[in-house]
Amino acid sequence: MQIVTSWMEEGIQQGELKIIQRLLTRRIGAIAPELQEQVRGLSSTQLEDLAEALLDFSTEADLVAWLQQQQS
């Protein structure tokens, strides 16, 4: 049961990541590979927070600032 749950959680997180990457690209344009890597490293909770925050982004700098805020 635990293996199935882990597998399902990983699948859900991958789905969230894919959607957020698409939304970011649509919102602010192409994203630098190093920023994409940072986004891929976020936890599920952080991805959910990013999904909400990106609605206010207008440039890549907004994403950079948000990611820096997560590290502190």
mmCIF file of the N, C-alpha and C atoms, coordinates in Angstrom:
data_MODEL
# 
_entry.id   MODEL 
# 
loop_
_atom_site.group_PDB 
_atom_site.id 
_atom_site.type_symbol 
_atom_site.label_atom_id 
_atom_site.label_alt_id 
_atom_site.label_comp_id 
_atom_site.label_asym_id 
_atom_site.label_entity_id 
_atom_site.label_seq_id 
_atom_site.pdbx_PDB_ins_code 
_atom_site.Cartn_x 
_atom_site.Cartn_y 
_atom_site.Cartn_z 
_atom_site.occupancy 
_atom_site.B_iso_or_equiv 
_atom_site.pdbx_formal_charge 
_atom_site.auth_seq_id 
_atom_site.auth_comp_id 
_atom_site.auth_asym_id 
_atom_site.auth_atom_id 
_atom_site.pdbx_PDB_model_num 
ATOM 1   N N  . MET A 1 1  ? 0.821  -1.193 0.000   1.00 0.00 ? 1  MET A N  1 
ATOM 2   C CA . MET A 1 1  ? 0.000  0.000  0.000   1.00 0.00 ? 1  MET A CA 1 
ATOM 3   C C  . MET A 1 1  ? 0.866  1.260  0.000   1.00 0.00 ? 1  MET A C  1 
ATOM 4   N N  . GLN A 1 2  ? 1.934  1.239  0.800   1.00 0.00 ? 2  GLN A N  1 
ATOM 5   C CA . GLN A 1 2  ? 2.786  2.399  0.903   1.00 0.00 ? 2  GLN A CA 1 
ATOM 6   C C  . GLN A 1 2  ? 3.500  2.680  -0.425  1.00 0.00 ? 2  GLN A C  1 
ATOM 7   N N  . ILE A 1 3  ? 3.876  1.638  -1.145  1.00 0.00 ? 3  ILE A N  1 
ATOM 8   C CA . ILE A 1 3  ? 4.535  1.806  -2.430  1.00 0.00 ? 3  ILE A CA 1 
ATOM 9   C C  . ILE A 1 3  ? 3.589  2.484  -3.415  1.00 0.00 ? 3  ILE A C  1 
ATOM 10  N N  . VAL A 1 4  ? 2.350  2.057  -3.433  1.00 0.00 ? 4  VAL A N  1 
ATOM 11  C CA . VAL A 1 4  ? 1.357  2.660  -4.327  1.00 0.00 ? 4  VAL A CA 1 
ATOM 12  C C  . VAL A 1 4  ? 1.156  4.124  -3.976  1.00 0.00 ? 4  VAL A C  1 
ATOM 13  N N  . THR A 1 5  ? 1.064  4.428  -2.690  1.00 0.00 ? 5  THR A N  1 
ATOM 14  C CA . THR A 1 5  ? 0.862  5.807  -2.257  1.00 0.00 ? 5  THR A CA 1 
ATOM 15  C C  . THR A 1 5  ? 2.034  6.674  -2.683  1.00 0.00 ? 5  THR A C  1 
ATOM 16  N N  . SER A 1 6  ? 3.246  6.186  -2.491  1.00 0.00 ? 6  SER A N  1 
ATOM 17  C CA . SER A 1 6  ? 4.446  6.926  -2.879  1.00 0.00 ? 6  SER A CA 1 
ATOM 18  C C  . SER A 1 6  ? 4.458  7.165  -4.384  1.00 0.00 ? 6  SER A C  1 
ATOM 19  N N  . TRP A 1 7  ? 4.124  6.136  -5.145  1.00 0.00 ? 7  TRP A N  1 
ATOM 20  C CA . TRP A 1 7  ? 4.090  6.236  -6.597  1.00 0.00 ? 7  TRP A CA 1 
ATOM 21  C C  . TRP A 1 7  ? 3.046  7.259  -7.036  1.00 0.00 ? 7  TRP A C  1 
ATOM 22  N N  . MET A 1 8  ? 1.888  7.229  -6.391  1.00 0.00 ? 8  MET A N  1 
ATOM 23  C CA . MET A 1 8  ? 0.818  8.171  -6.737  1.00 0.00 ? 8  MET A CA 1 
ATOM 24  C C  . MET A 1 8  ? 1.217  9.594  -6.391  1.00 0.00 ? 8  MET A C  1 
ATOM 25  N N  . GLU A 1 9  ? 1.856  9.798  -5.234  1.00 0.00 ? 9  GLU A N  1 
ATOM 26  C CA . GLU A 1 9  ? 2.299  11.131 -4.845  1.00 0.00 ? 9  GLU A CA 1 
ATOM 27  C C  . GLU A 1 9  ? 3.318  11.672 -5.826  1.00 0.00 ? 9  GLU A C  1 
ATOM 28  N N  . GLU A 1 10 ? 4.230  10.822 -6.263  1.00 0.00 ? 10 GLU A N  1 
ATOM 29  C CA . GLU A 1 10 ? 5.242  11.241 -7.226  1.00 0.00 ? 10 GLU A CA 1 
ATOM 30  C C  . GLU A 1 10 ? 4.583  11.626 -8.550  1.00 0.00 ? 10 GLU A C  1 
ATOM 31  N N  . GLY A 1 11 ? 3.600  10.859 -8.969  1.00 0.00 ? 11 GLY A N  1 
ATOM 32  C CA . GLY A 1 11 ? 2.879  11.172 -10.207 1.00 0.00 ? 11 GLY A CA 1 
ATOM 33  C C  . GLY A 1 11 ? 2.125  12.481 -10.105 1.00 0.00 ? 11 GLY A C  1 
ATOM 34  N N  . ILE A 1 12 ? 1.508  12.718 -8.976  1.00 0.00 ? 12 ILE A N  1 
ATOM 35  C CA . ILE A 1 12 ? 0.778  13.971 -8.767  1.00 0.00 ? 12 ILE A CA 1 
ATOM 36  C C  . ILE A 1 12 ? 1.743  15.138 -8.797  1.00 0.00 ? 12 ILE A C  1 
ATOM 37  N N  . GLN A 1 13 ? 2.885  15.005 -8.119  1.00 0.00 ? 13 GLN A N  1 
ATOM 38  C CA . GLN A 1 13 ? 3.864  16.086 -8.090  1.00 0.00 ? 13 GLN A CA 1 
ATOM 39  C C  . GLN A 1 13 ? 4.396  16.361 -9.501  1.00 0.00 ? 13 GLN A C  1 
ATOM 40  N N  . GLN A 1 14 ? 4.631  15.315 -10.278 1.00 0.00 ? 14 GLN A N  1 
ATOM 41  C CA . GLN A 1 14 ? 5.108  15.509 -11.648 1.00 0.00 ? 14 GLN A CA 1 
ATOM 42  C C  . GLN A 1 14 ? 4.063  16.232 -12.493 1.00 0.00 ? 14 GLN A C  1 
ATOM 43  N N  . GLY A 1 15 ? 2.796  15.914 -12.265 1.00 0.00 ? 15 GLY A N  1 
ATOM 44  C CA . GLY A 1 15 ? 1.722  16.599 -12.979 1.00 0.00 ? 15 GLY A CA 1 
ATOM 45  C C  . GLY A 1 15 ? 1.650  18.059 -12.603 1.00 0.00 ? 15 GLY A C  1 
ATOM 46  N N  . GLU A 1 16 ? 1.794  18.342 -11.309 1.00 0.00 ? 16 GLU A N  1 
ATOM 47  C CA . GLU A 1 16 ? 1.796  19.734 -10.849 1.00 0.00 ? 16 GLU A CA 1 
ATOM 48  C C  . GLU A 1 16 ? 2.957  20.487 -11.484 1.00 0.00 ? 16 GLU A C  1 
ATOM 49  N N  . LEU A 1 17 ? 4.130  19.870 -11.475 1.00 0.00 ? 17 LEU A N  1 
ATOM 50  C CA . LEU A 1 17 ? 5.318  20.492 -12.034 1.00 0.00 ? 17 LEU A CA 1 
ATOM 51  C C  . LEU A 1 17 ? 5.119  20.827 -13.504 1.00 0.00 ? 17 LEU A C  1 
ATOM 52  N N  . LYS A 1 18 ? 4.573  19.894 -14.260 1.00 0.00 ? 18 LYS A N  1 
ATOM 53  C CA . LYS A 1 18 ? 4.365  20.101 -15.693 1.00 0.00 ? 18 LYS A CA 1 
ATOM 54  C C  . LYS A 1 18 ? 3.418  21.282 -15.949 1.00 0.00 ? 18 LYS A C  1 
ATOM 55  N N  . ILE A 1 19 ? 2.348  21.337 -15.193 1.00 0.00 ? 19 ILE A N  1 
ATOM 56  C CA . ILE A 1 19 ? 1.385  22.433 -15.358 1.00 0.00 ? 19 ILE A CA 1 
ATOM 57  C C  . ILE A 1 19 ? 2.017  23.761 -14.982 1.00 0.00 ? 19 ILE A C  1 
ATOM 58  N N  . ILE A 1 20 ? 2.746  23.789 -13.874 1.00 0.00 ? 20 ILE A N  1 
ATOM 59  C CA . ILE A 1 20 ? 3.370  25.036 -13.427 1.00 0.00 ? 20 ILE A CA 1 
ATOM 60  C C  . ILE A 1 20 ? 4.403  25.510 -14.439 1.00 0.00 ? 20 ILE A C  1 
ATOM 61  N N  . GLN A 1 21 ? 5.171  24.599 -15.000 1.00 0.00 ? 21 GLN A N  1 
ATOM 62  C CA . GLN A 1 21 ? 6.145  24.987 -16.021 1.00 0.00 ? 21 GLN A CA 1 
ATOM 63  C C  . GLN A 1 21 ? 5.442  25.593 -17.240 1.00 0.00 ? 21 GLN A C  1 
ATOM 64  N N  . ARG A 1 22 ? 4.338  25.003 -17.643 1.00 0.00 ? 22 ARG A N  1 
ATOM 65  C CA . ARG A 1 22 ? 3.582  25.539 -18.785 1.00 0.00 ? 22 ARG A CA 1 
ATOM 66  C C  . ARG A 1 22 ? 3.024  26.922 -18.461 1.00 0.00 ? 22 ARG A C  1 
ATOM 67  N N  . LEU A 1 23 ? 2.490  27.079 -17.250 1.00 0.00 ? 23 LEU A N  1 
ATOM 68  C CA . LEU A 1 23 ? 1.936  28.374 -16.848 1.00 0.00 ? 23 LEU A CA 1 
ATOM 69  C C  . LEU A 1 23 ? 3.020  29.441 -16.763 1.00 0.00 ? 23 LEU A C  1 
ATOM 70  N N  . LEU A 1 24 ? 4.172  29.068 -16.222 1.00 0.00 ? 24 LEU A N  1 
ATOM 71  C CA . LEU A 1 24 ? 5.280  30.028 -16.147 1.00 0.00 ? 24 LEU A CA 1 
ATOM 72  C C  . LEU A 1 24 ? 5.708  30.479 -17.540 1.00 0.00 ? 24 LEU A C  1 
ATOM 73  N N  . THR A 1 25 ? 5.837  29.525 -18.453 1.00 0.00 ? 25 THR A N  1 
ATOM 74  C CA . THR A 1 25 ? 6.238  29.859 -19.817 1.00 0.00 ? 25 THR A CA 1 
ATOM 75  C C  . THR A 1 25 ? 5.215  30.777 -20.473 1.00 0.00 ? 25 THR A C  1 
ATOM 76  N N  . ARG A 1 26 ? 3.963  30.487 -20.253 1.00 0.00 ? 26 ARG A N  1 
ATOM 77  C CA . ARG A 1 26 ? 2.918  31.327 -20.835 1.00 0.00 ? 26 ARG A CA 1 
ATOM 78  C C  . ARG A 1 26 ? 2.901  32.721 -20.202 1.00 0.00 ? 26 ARG A C  1 
ATOM 79  N N  . ARG A 1 27 ? 3.175  32.774 -18.903 1.00 0.00 ? 27 ARG A N  1 
ATOM 80  C CA . ARG A 1 27 ? 3.104  34.036 -18.175 1.00 0.00 ? 27 ARG A CA 1 
ATOM 81  C C  . ARG A 1 27 ? 4.319  34.927 -18.426 1.00 0.00 ? 27 ARG A C  1 
ATOM 82  N N  . ILE A 1 28 ? 5.534  34.341 -18.385 1.00 0.00 ? 28 ILE A N  1 
ATOM 83  C CA . ILE A 1 28 ? 6.738  35.180 -18.461 1.00 0.00 ? 28 ILE A CA 1 
ATOM 84  C C  . ILE A 1 28 ? 7.672  34.820 -19.615 1.00 0.00 ? 28 ILE A C  1 
ATOM 85  N N  . GLY A 1 29 ? 7.302  33.842 -20.424 1.00 0.00 ? 29 GLY A N  1 
ATOM 86  C CA . GLY A 1 29 ? 8.132  33.459 -21.559 1.00 0.00 ? 29 GLY A CA 1 
ATOM 87  C C  . GLY A 1 29 ? 9.114  32.354 -21.201 1.00 0.00 ? 29 GLY A C  1 
ATOM 88  N N  . ALA A 1 30 ? 10.070 32.142 -22.080 1.00 0.00 ? 30 ALA A N  1 
ATOM 89  C CA . ALA A 1 30 ? 11.060 31.074 -21.890 1.00 0.00 ? 30 ALA A CA 1 
ATOM 90  C C  . ALA A 1 30 ? 11.819 31.289 -20.591 1.00 0.00 ? 30 ALA A C  1 
ATOM 91  N N  . ILE A 1 31 ? 12.049 30.192 -19.881 1.00 0.00 ? 31 ILE A N  1 
ATOM 92  C CA . ILE A 1 31 ? 12.713 30.252 -18.588 1.00 0.00 ? 31 ILE A CA 1 
ATOM 93  C C  . ILE A 1 31 ? 14.090 29.622 -18.706 1.00 0.00 ? 31 ILE A C  1 
ATOM 94  N N  . ALA A 1 32 ? 15.077 30.287 -18.130 1.00 0.00 ? 32 ALA A N  1 
ATOM 95  C CA . ALA A 1 32 ? 16.456 29.795 -18.175 1.00 0.00 ? 32 ALA A CA 1 
ATOM 96  C C  . ALA A 1 32 ? 16.539 28.391 -17.570 1.00 0.00 ? 32 ALA A C  1 
ATOM 97  N N  . PRO A 1 33 ? 17.390 27.539 -18.148 1.00 0.00 ? 33 PRO A N  1 
ATOM 98  C CA . PRO A 1 33 ? 17.513 26.156 -17.654 1.00 0.00 ? 33 PRO A CA 1 
ATOM 99  C C  . PRO A 1 33 ? 17.820 26.054 -16.160 1.00 0.00 ? 33 PRO A C  1 
ATOM 100 N N  . GLU A 1 34 ? 18.670 26.943 -15.645 1.00 0.00 ? 34 GLU A N  1 
ATOM 101 C CA . GLU A 1 34 ? 19.003 26.875 -14.220 1.00 0.00 ? 34 GLU A CA 1 
ATOM 102 C C  . GLU A 1 34 ? 17.785 27.185 -13.341 1.00 0.00 ? 34 GLU A C  1 
ATOM 103 N N  . LEU A 1 35 ? 16.897 28.046 -13.826 1.00 0.00 ? 35 LEU A N  1 
ATOM 104 C CA . LEU A 1 35 ? 15.666 28.332 -13.087 1.00 0.00 ? 35 LEU A CA 1 
ATOM 105 C C  . LEU A 1 35 ? 14.709 27.148 -13.174 1.00 0.00 ? 35 LEU A C  1 
ATOM 106 N N  . GLN A 1 36 ? 14.652 26.515 -14.336 1.00 0.00 ? 36 GLN A N  1 
ATOM 107 C CA . GLN A 1 36 ? 13.820 25.324 -14.481 1.00 0.00 ? 36 GLN A CA 1 
ATOM 108 C C  . GLN A 1 36 ? 14.266 24.240 -13.499 1.00 0.00 ? 36 GLN A C  1 
ATOM 109 N N  . GLU A 1 37 ? 15.579 24.105 -13.335 1.00 0.00 ? 37 GLU A N  1 
ATOM 110 C CA . GLU A 1 37 ? 16.124 23.116 -12.412 1.00 0.00 ? 37 GLU A CA 1 
ATOM 111 C C  . GLU A 1 37 ? 15.725 23.442 -10.973 1.00 0.00 ? 37 GLU A C  1 
ATOM 112 N N  . GLN A 1 38 ? 15.761 24.708 -10.614 1.00 0.00 ? 38 GLN A N  1 
ATOM 113 C CA . GLN A 1 38 ? 15.351 25.108 -9.267  1.00 0.00 ? 38 GLN A CA 1 
ATOM 114 C C  . GLN A 1 38 ? 13.875 24.804 -9.035  1.00 0.00 ? 38 GLN A C  1 
ATOM 115 N N  . VAL A 1 39 ? 13.056 25.050 -10.031 1.00 0.00 ? 39 VAL A N  1 
ATOM 116 C CA . VAL A 1 39 ? 11.623 24.771 -9.917  1.00 0.00 ? 39 VAL A CA 1 
ATOM 117 C C  . VAL A 1 39 ? 11.405 23.269 -9.747  1.00 0.00 ? 39 VAL A C  1 
ATOM 118 N N  . ARG A 1 40 ? 12.146 22.459 -10.494 1.00 0.00 ? 40 ARG A N  1 
ATOM 119 C CA . ARG A 1 40 ? 12.018 20.999 -10.385 1.00 0.00 ? 40 ARG A CA 1 
ATOM 120 C C  . ARG A 1 40 ? 12.397 20.506 -8.990  1.00 0.00 ? 40 ARG A C  1 
ATOM 121 N N  . GLY A 1 41 ? 13.232 21.244 -8.283  1.00 0.00 ? 41 GLY A N  1 
ATOM 122 C CA . GLY A 1 41 ? 13.677 20.843 -6.953  1.00 0.00 ? 41 GLY A CA 1 
ATOM 123 C C  . GLY A 1 41 ? 12.738 21.247 -5.825  1.00 0.00 ? 41 GLY A C  1 
ATOM 124 N N  . LEU A 1 42 ? 11.641 21.924 -6.155  1.00 0.00 ? 42 LEU A N  1 
ATOM 125 C CA . LEU A 1 42 ? 10.719 22.384 -5.114  1.00 0.00 ? 42 LEU A CA 1 
ATOM 126 C C  . LEU A 1 42 ? 9.873  21.235 -4.565  1.00 0.00 ? 42 LEU A C  1 
ATOM 127 N N  . SER A 1 43 ? 9.482  21.376 -3.324  1.00 0.00 ? 43 SER A N  1 
ATOM 128 C CA . SER A 1 43 ? 8.587  20.397 -2.696  1.00 0.00 ? 43 SER A CA 1 
ATOM 129 C C  . SER A 1 43 ? 7.166  20.602 -3.219  1.00 0.00 ? 43 SER A C  1 
ATOM 130 N N  . SER A 1 44 ? 6.290  19.672 -2.906  1.00 0.00 ? 44 SER A N  1 
ATOM 131 C CA . SER A 1 44 ? 4.881  19.797 -3.315  1.00 0.00 ? 44 SER A CA 1 
ATOM 132 C C  . SER A 1 44 ? 4.254  21.070 -2.771  1.00 0.00 ? 44 SER A C  1 
ATOM 133 N N  . THR A 1 45 ? 4.532  21.359 -1.515  1.00 0.00 ? 45 THR A N  1 
ATOM 134 C CA . THR A 1 45 ? 3.977  22.576 -0.896  1.00 0.00 ? 45 THR A CA 1 
ATOM 135 C C  . THR A 1 45 ? 4.496  23.819 -1.592  1.00 0.00 ? 45 THR A C  1 
ATOM 136 N N  . GLN A 1 46 ? 5.785  23.836 -1.893  1.00 0.00 ? 46 GLN A N  1 
ATOM 137 C CA . GLN A 1 46 ? 6.363  24.981 -2.590  1.00 0.00 ? 46 GLN A CA 1 
ATOM 138 C C  . GLN A 1 46 ? 5.795  25.112 -3.997  1.00 0.00 ? 46 GLN A C  1 
ATOM 139 N N  . LEU A 1 47 ? 5.565  23.989 -4.681  1.00 0.00 ? 47 LEU A N  1 
ATOM 140 C CA . LEU A 1 47 ? 4.962  24.041 -6.015  1.00 0.00 ? 47 LEU A CA 1 
ATOM 141 C C  . LEU A 1 47 ? 3.564  24.641 -5.950  1.00 0.00 ? 47 LEU A C  1 
ATOM 142 N N  . GLU A 1 48 ? 2.813  24.264 -4.939  1.00 0.00 ? 48 GLU A N  1 
ATOM 143 C CA . GLU A 1 48 ? 1.472  24.836 -4.780  1.00 0.00 ? 48 GLU A CA 1 
ATOM 144 C C  . GLU A 1 48 ? 1.551  26.336 -4.532  1.00 0.00 ? 48 GLU A C  1 
ATOM 145 N N  . ASP A 1 49 ? 2.514  26.758 -3.707  1.00 0.00 ? 49 ASP A N  1 
ATOM 146 C CA . ASP A 1 49 ? 2.703  28.185 -3.445  1.00 0.00 ? 49 ASP A CA 1 
ATOM 147 C C  . ASP A 1 49 ? 3.114  28.920 -4.718  1.00 0.00 ? 49 ASP A C  1 
ATOM 148 N N  . LEU A 1 50 ? 3.986  28.298 -5.502  1.00 0.00 ? 50 LEU A N  1 
ATOM 149 C CA . LEU A 1 50 ? 4.425  28.900 -6.763  1.00 0.00 ? 50 LEU A CA 1 
ATOM 150 C C  . LEU A 1 50 ? 3.265  29.031 -7.740  1.00 0.00 ? 50 LEU A C  1 
ATOM 151 N N  . ALA A 1 51 ? 2.403  28.031 -7.778  1.00 0.00 ? 51 ALA A N  1 
ATOM 152 C CA . ALA A 1 51 ? 1.243  28.076 -8.677  1.00 0.00 ? 51 ALA A CA 1 
ATOM 153 C C  . ALA A 1 51 ? 0.391  29.300 -8.393  1.00 0.00 ? 51 ALA A C  1 
ATOM 154 N N  . GLU A 1 52 ? 0.267  29.647 -7.139  1.00 0.00 ? 52 GLU A N  1 
ATOM 155 C CA . GLU A 1 52 ? -0.505 30.836 -6.778  1.00 0.00 ? 52 GLU A CA 1 
ATOM 156 C C  . GLU A 1 52 ? 0.282  32.113 -7.045  1.00 0.00 ? 52 GLU A C  1 
ATOM 157 N N  . ALA A 1 53 ? 1.554  32.115 -6.663  1.00 0.00 ? 53 ALA A N  1 
ATOM 158 C CA . ALA A 1 53 ? 2.383  33.319 -6.806  1.00 0.00 ? 53 ALA A CA 1 
ATOM 159 C C  . ALA A 1 53 ? 2.594  33.710 -8.267  1.00 0.00 ? 53 ALA A C  1 
ATOM 160 N N  . LEU A 1 54 ? 2.704  32.730 -9.153  1.00 0.00 ? 54 LEU A N  1 
ATOM 161 C CA . LEU A 1 54 ? 3.017  33.047 -10.550 1.00 0.00 ? 54 LEU A CA 1 
ATOM 162 C C  . LEU A 1 54 ? 1.926  33.873 -11.228 1.00 0.00 ? 54 LEU A C  1 
ATOM 163 N N  . LEU A 1 55 ? 0.751  33.892 -10.648 1.00 0.00 ? 55 LEU A N  1 
ATOM 164 C CA . LEU A 1 55 ? -0.321 34.715 -11.210 1.00 0.00 ? 55 LEU A CA 1 
ATOM 165 C C  . LEU A 1 55 ? 0.029  36.202 -11.174 1.00 0.00 ? 55 LEU A C  1 
ATOM 166 N N  . ASP A 1 56 ? 0.944  36.577 -10.264 1.00 0.00 ? 56 ASP A N  1 
ATOM 167 C CA . ASP A 1 56 ? 1.366  37.973 -10.139 1.00 0.00 ? 56 ASP A CA 1 
ATOM 168 C C  . ASP A 1 56 ? 2.676  38.265 -10.859 1.00 0.00 ? 56 ASP A C  1 
ATOM 169 N N  . PHE A 1 57 ? 3.307  37.259 -11.447 1.00 0.00 ? 57 PHE A N  1 
ATOM 170 C CA . PHE A 1 57 ? 4.581  37.450 -12.134 1.00 0.00 ? 57 PHE A CA 1 
ATOM 171 C C  . PHE A 1 57 ? 4.362  38.150 -13.477 1.00 0.00 ? 57 PHE A C  1 
ATOM 172 N N  . SER A 1 58 ? 5.332  39.006 -13.829 1.00 0.00 ? 58 SER A N  1 
ATOM 173 C CA . SER A 1 58 ? 5.292  39.601 -15.156 1.00 0.00 ? 58 SER A CA 1 
ATOM 174 C C  . SER A 1 58 ? 6.632  39.429 -15.882 1.00 0.00 ? 58 SER A C  1 
ATOM 175 N N  . THR A 1 59 ? 7.680  39.115 -15.143 1.00 0.00 ? 59 THR A N  1 
ATOM 176 C CA . THR A 1 59 ? 8.994  38.888 -15.752 1.00 0.00 ? 59 THR A CA 1 
ATOM 177 C C  . THR A 1 59 ? 9.695  37.728 -15.062 1.00 0.00 ? 59 THR A C  1 
ATOM 178 N N  . GLU A 1 60 ? 10.770 37.275 -15.679 1.00 0.00 ? 60 GLU A N  1 
ATOM 179 C CA . GLU A 1 60 ? 11.576 36.215 -15.092 1.00 0.00 ? 60 GLU A CA 1 
ATOM 180 C C  . GLU A 1 60 ? 12.157 36.664 -13.753 1.00 0.00 ? 60 GLU A C  1 
ATOM 181 N N  . ALA A 1 61 ? 12.407 37.949 -13.612 1.00 0.00 ? 61 ALA A N  1 
ATOM 182 C CA . ALA A 1 61 ? 12.940 38.491 -12.352 1.00 0.00 ? 61 ALA A CA 1 
ATOM 183 C C  . ALA A 1 61 ? 11.995 38.210 -11.188 1.00 0.00 ? 61 ALA A C  1 
ATOM 184 N N  . ASP A 1 62 ? 10.702 38.200 -11.451 1.00 0.00 ? 62 ASP A N  1 
ATOM 185 C CA . ASP A 1 62 ? 9.737  37.876 -10.401 1.00 0.00 ? 62 ASP A CA 1 
ATOM 186 C C  . ASP A 1 62 ? 9.921  36.437 -9.922  1.00 0.00 ? 62 ASP A C  1 
ATOM 187 N N  . LEU A 1 63 ? 10.166 35.533 -10.860 1.00 0.00 ? 63 LEU A N  1 
ATOM 188 C CA . LEU A 1 63 ? 10.411 34.139 -10.505 1.00 0.00 ? 63 LEU A CA 1 
ATOM 189 C C  . LEU A 1 63 ? 11.706 34.013 -9.715  1.00 0.00 ? 63 LEU A C  1 
ATOM 190 N N  . VAL A 1 64 ? 12.746 34.700 -10.155 1.00 0.00 ? 64 VAL A N  1 
ATOM 191 C CA . VAL A 1 64 ? 14.034 34.670 -9.456  1.00 0.00 ? 64 VAL A CA 1 
ATOM 192 C C  . VAL A 1 64 ? 13.855 35.155 -8.018  1.00 0.00 ? 64 VAL A C  1 
ATOM 193 N N  . ALA A 1 65 ? 13.158 36.258 -7.838  1.00 0.00 ? 65 ALA A N  1 
ATOM 194 C CA . ALA A 1 65 ? 12.939 36.810 -6.501  1.00 0.00 ? 65 ALA A CA 1 
ATOM 195 C C  . ALA A 1 65 ? 12.157 35.823 -5.631  1.00 0.00 ? 65 ALA A C  1 
ATOM 196 N N  . TRP A 1 66 ? 11.145 35.184 -6.206  1.00 0.00 ? 66 TRP A N  1 
ATOM 197 C CA . TRP A 1 66 ? 10.338 34.230 -5.456  1.00 0.00 ? 66 TRP A CA 1 
ATOM 198 C C  . TRP A 1 66 ? 11.183 33.032 -5.031  1.00 0.00 ? 66 TRP A C  1 
ATOM 199 N N  . LEU A 1 67 ? 11.996 32.523 -5.950  1.00 0.00 ? 67 LEU A N  1 
ATOM 200 C CA . LEU A 1 67 ? 12.857 31.382 -5.630  1.00 0.00 ? 67 LEU A CA 1 
ATOM 201 C C  . LEU A 1 67 ? 13.885 31.747 -4.543  1.00 0.00 ? 67 LEU A C  1 
ATOM 202 N N  . GLN A 1 68 ? 14.433 32.945 -4.608  1.00 0.00 ? 68 GLN A N  1 
ATOM 203 C CA . GLN A 1 68 ? 15.386 33.388 -3.582  1.00 0.00 ? 68 GLN A CA 1 
ATOM 204 C C  . GLN A 1 68 ? 14.701 33.479 -2.226  1.00 0.00 ? 68 GLN A C  1 
ATOM 205 N N  . GLN A 1 69 ? 13.472 33.930 -2.226  1.00 0.00 ? 69 GLN A N  1 
ATOM 206 C CA . GLN A 1 69 ? 12.705 34.029 -0.991  1.00 0.00 ? 69 GLN A CA 1 
ATOM 207 C C  . GLN A 1 69 ? 12.481 32.650 -0.373  1.00 0.00 ? 69 GLN A C  1 
ATOM 208 N N  . GLN A 1 70 ? 12.311 31.646 -1.200  1.00 0.00 ? 70 GLN A N  1 
ATOM 209 C CA . GLN A 1 70 ? 12.091 30.277 -0.711  1.00 0.00 ? 70 GLN A CA 1 
ATOM 210 C C  . GLN A 1 70 ? 13.347 29.707 -0.057  1.00 0.00 ? 70 GLN A C  1 
ATOM 211 N N  . GLN A 1 71 ? 14.497 30.166 -0.495  1.00 0.00 ? 71 GLN A N  1 
ATOM 212 C CA . GLN A 1 71 ? 15.759 29.650 0.042   1.00 0.00 ? 71 GLN A CA 1 
ATOM 213 C C  . GLN A 1 71 ? 16.095 30.252 1.404   1.00 0.00 ? 71 GLN A C  1 
ATOM 214 N N  . SER A 1 72 ? 15.507 31.394 1.720   1.00 0.00 ? 72 SER A N  1 
ATOM 215 C CA . SER A 1 72 ? 15.843 32.036 2.996   1.00 0.00 ? 72 SER A CA 1 
ATOM 216 C C  . SER A 1 72 ? 14.949 31.599 4.112   1.00 0.00 ? 72 SER A C  1 
# 
